[in-house]
Structures are given as C-alpha cells and as structure tokens.
C-alpha cells in the first residue's frame, strides 16, 4: 500500500466515530428519560394514595352534629362529603381540575371512601397526551372516643 492510498483511507474514516457518539448520546437520553419519568410516575401514584388516605380522614372527621345530638352515634356528614374531599385536595396544593375530579365514592354510617386524582407532569418524556392522571383510593372510619 502506498502512502497516498493510506492517506485516502484515513480521510474516509474521519467523522465516523462522531456518528457513533451522537447515537450513543441520544440512546442514553432516551433510556435515562424513561427511567426518570417512570420513577416519578410511581412516586406520583404513591402520593395519590397518600393524599387519598388523608382526604378520607379529613372527610371522616366531618360528622353529622344532628345524629350525634340525637344519640345515634358518630355518622359521617354524607351531604358534604365530596365537597370536603375536594377542599382537602385543593388545600394540599393540587390543581382545581384535580380537586374537581376527586370525589367521595361512598359514605354510610361512620365509614367514608374517597377517590383522588392527581395529574402527572413528565420531566423528560412527553408521550401521548403529555399529562397522565393517577388515582388514589382510600377508606376511613370515624370513631367515637370513650
């Protein structure tokens, strides 16, 4: 192989390493974005469950004073249950859309069940609608202390 042929072969290989580095960087960003956003989504689901538990306790603390005065024991205020859940979600710092979607699924006697919606905002990977929602469900019971 002559010197001229070697120089031409070296020039043809120039820049090929940069293409590999660019593809590796893009792949690394995609994989890290997937893992980061998946971890954050799991955290948001746990947070929704936690907020639902707290909202259920908050709603269970609002008892019917009429039933208590009549000697019927502790009875959850069923008429305002959803309003109490929505007020708690709003006071917790979440959006009004999340608060409006959160409801009291059942309230009977001294037991209340709630469903809370939280909207997740992805950090890196904006796929689909871009803002998936997660739900948390919980049940609480109001008890009368003796």
C-alpha positions, -999 to +999 in steps of 0.1 A: +000+000+000+014+033-010+015+064+011-012+081-010-036+052-006-031+052+032-039+089+034-071+085+014-082+056+036-076+077+068-096+106+053-126+083+045-128+072+082-128+107+096-160+116+114-173+080+117-166+080+155-187+111+159-218+094+145-214+066+169-210+090+198-241+110+188-263+079+185-250+067+219-258+101+235-293+100+220-299+065+232-286+074+267-310+103+269-340+082+259-332+054+283-325+078+312-357+098+304-377+066+305-363+056+339-365+090+354-401+096+343-412+060+353-398+066+388-415+099+391-448+084+379-445+056+405-438+083+432-469+102+420-491+071+424-478+067+459-485+103+466-521+100+452-527+070+476-513+091+505-534+121+497-565+099+493-559+084+528-556+119+543-586+131+524-606+102+537-596+110+572-605+146+566-639+137+553-645+112+582-637+140+607-667+159+595-695+142+613-732+150+614-739+170+645-776+162+644-770+125+645-746+129+674-770+151+694-798+126+688-777+099+703-773+080+671-735+078+675-709+090+650-723+095+615-703+110+586-717+141+570-727+125+537-742+156+522-709+175+522-685+145+518-674+153+482-671+190+490-648+181+520-626+158+498-623+185+471-615+212+497-587+190+511-572+182+477-573+220+469-557+229+502-530+204+497-517+224+467-531+205+438-548+220+408-585+228+408-590+203+379-576+175+402-598+187+431-629+188+409-623+152+397-617+139+433-649+125+449-664+108+478-673+074+464-693+062+493-703+075+527-725+055+550-727+054+588-692+062+601-673+050+570-662+071+541-645+060+509-628+086+486-611+087+452-584+113+445-570+123+411-536+138+406-521+149+373-485+138+365-463+161+345-434+142+329-400+157+332-383+144+300-406+121+280-438+138+268-456+109+252-492+106+244-514+133+259-484+145+279-502+147+313-514+113+325-535+111+356-531+088+386-557+078+411-557+070+448-584+053+467-588+051+505-614+044+532-616+059+566-638+053+596-649+079+622-649+065+657-663+080+690-637+081+718-650+069+751 
